[in-house]
Amino acid sequence: VVDSGMHVYTLDINNLSNVGAYVTSNSLNYTSNEGNTPAESGGNLAIVSIDAVNRLMSGTFNFKAFRAQDGTQKIITEGVFKNISY
């Protein structure tokens, strides 16, 4: 995502900077901005804490990721990250 701070970021088909991605073990790529409609792709990323001293952040995410090449979709729900470095 582009920006910084603790808030909710929108991931949608019109946003080239804030993007969620899902990559399979055989390198198939799905993204939150590849679909043509909100039913195909989009979602949210919430940064809920930032530790600037230790450069760690935590948050949650959910999004629909689409792969235009074959028209398939992956839905990510209840994603969580805790104390990842940035």
C-alpha positions as CSV (number, residue, x, y, z in Angstrom):
1,V,0.0,0.0,0.0
2,V,1.0,3.6,-0.6
3,D,0.6,5.9,2.4
4,S,1.3,5.3,6.0
5,G,-0.5,5.2,9.3
6,M,-3.1,3.3,11.2
7,H,-6.3,3.2,9.2
8,V,-8.3,1.1,6.7
9,Y,-7.0,1.0,3.1
10,T,-9.3,0.2,0.3
11,L,-8.2,-2.4,-2.2
12,D,-10.3,-2.1,-5.4
13,I,-10.3,-2.4,-9.2
14,N,-9.5,1.3,-9.7
15,N,-6.5,1.4,-7.4
16,L,-3.1,0.6,-8.8
17,S,-1.2,1.4,-5.6
18,N,-3.1,-0.4,-2.9
19,V,-3.2,-4.0,-4.0
20,G,-3.8,-7.3,-2.3
21,A,-2.2,-10.4,-4.0
22,Y,-2.5,-14.2,-3.7
23,V,0.1,-16.3,-5.4
24,T,-0.2,-20.1,-5.6
25,S,2.6,-22.6,-5.1
26,N,2.7,-23.0,-8.9
27,S,3.0,-19.2,-9.4
28,L,-0.5,-18.3,-10.4
29,N,-1.1,-14.7,-9.5
30,Y,-4.5,-13.3,-8.4
31,T,-4.9,-9.6,-7.4
32,S,-7.5,-7.4,-5.8
33,N,-7.5,-4.9,-8.7
34,E,-7.5,-7.3,-11.7
35,G,-11.3,-7.8,-12.0
36,N,-13.8,-5.8,-13.9
37,T,-16.4,-5.4,-11.2
38,P,-16.5,-5.2,-7.4
39,A,-18.0,-8.7,-7.4
40,E,-14.7,-10.0,-8.9
41,S,-12.1,-8.2,-6.8
42,G,-11.5,-5.7,-4.0
43,G,-11.4,-5.6,-0.2
44,N,-9.8,-3.9,2.8
45,L,-6.5,-3.8,4.7
46,A,-6.6,-2.4,8.2
47,I,-3.3,-1.3,9.9
48,V,-4.2,-1.6,13.7
49,S,-0.8,-0.9,15.3
50,I,2.6,0.4,14.3
51,D,5.7,0.1,16.5
52,A,8.0,2.8,14.9
53,V,10.9,2.0,17.3
54,N,11.1,-1.7,16.3
55,R,9.6,-1.1,12.8
56,L,6.8,-3.6,13.3
57,M,3.1,-3.5,12.3
58,S,0.0,-5.5,12.8
59,G,-3.4,-5.6,11.1
60,T,-6.1,-7.5,9.4
61,F,-7.2,-7.9,5.8
62,N,-9.9,-9.5,3.5
63,F,-10.2,-9.3,-0.2
64,K,-11.4,-11.0,-3.4
65,A,-8.5,-11.6,-5.8
66,F,-9.1,-12.2,-9.5
67,R,-7.0,-13.8,-12.3
68,A,-8.1,-12.3,-15.6
69,Q,-6.1,-14.8,-17.6
70,D,-8.6,-17.6,-16.8
71,G,-11.4,-15.7,-15.0
72,T,-10.9,-17.5,-11.6
73,Q,-11.2,-15.9,-8.2
74,K,-9.8,-16.5,-4.7
75,I,-11.5,-15.1,-1.6
76,I,-9.4,-14.3,1.4
77,T,-11.3,-13.8,4.7
78,E,-10.1,-13.1,8.2
79,G,-6.5,-12.4,7.3
80,V,-4.3,-11.4,10.1
81,F,-0.6,-10.3,10.4
82,K,1.1,-9.5,13.7
83,N,4.4,-7.7,14.3
84,I,5.7,-8.0,10.8
85,S,8.8,-5.9,10.0
86,Y,8.6,-3.0,7.6
